[in-house]
Amino acid sequence: PQTASGCLAGQVQRPAELTPAQRDRMYALLVHYFSNVTQPQFERDLAEKEWVIVLADAASGQIQGFSTLMRLRVVIGDWPVVAFFSGDTIIHQAYWGGTELPRLWGRHVFGLAETIHDAPVYWFLISSGYKTYRFLPVFFREFYPTYQRPTPPAIKQVLDALGQLKFPNEYDAASGLIHFSQASPLRPGVAEVTQRRLKDPHVAFFVNTN
């Protein structure tokens, strides 16, 4: 599917469909906004994913953002769970505030979720910065962890199972945090937390938790 909104046009592709030039542009975007990123690391992340949401400038066609996506399946006791996991995600700063990524992501993921009848479906999101975490209160009525309420034990089981499945050596169940052996933090100035931002309780919670 392909749509256009404002200055960006989005398309869902399989990683194998990406051209070398597209991969190079995606890697260049990551390097611009994240430190300590290597091309082998980027290629490993891409290789395990099932889909890539590619966002290109509607006029020039140049890629200005992307997000990778895969399904995870885990069984908790006798309870099967499916989760959609978002990997590398970035949008060029000039296009921040647009709605193409959440709209296309939602249409694709919720469309797939409707076909899954044997398990509850979750979005398993990891956040390097508060901007990513803010997707949760904007688009979901219920999500965890949150400052609004304690995480229910059943949901904590799901979080722990997914964390241990995807990051067996790096997920800390006690804190709910992932301590990457090779971290790639956002570069200074990309998503700085100001006093004004901290007035948002969701941002304050994210900063305090991390």
Salt bridges, closest charged atoms under 4 A:
GLU43 OE1 - ARG23 NH1 2.60
ASP45 OD1 - LYS49 NZ 2.99
GLU48 OE2 - LYS49 NZ 2.67
GLU48 OE2 - LYS166 NZ 2.98
GLU50 OE1 - ARG71 NH2 2.64
GLU100 OE1 - ARG103 NH2 3.59
ASP118 OD2 - ARG73 NH1 3.84
ASP160 OD1 - LYS156 NZ 2.77
ASP200 OD2 - ARG134 NE 2.91
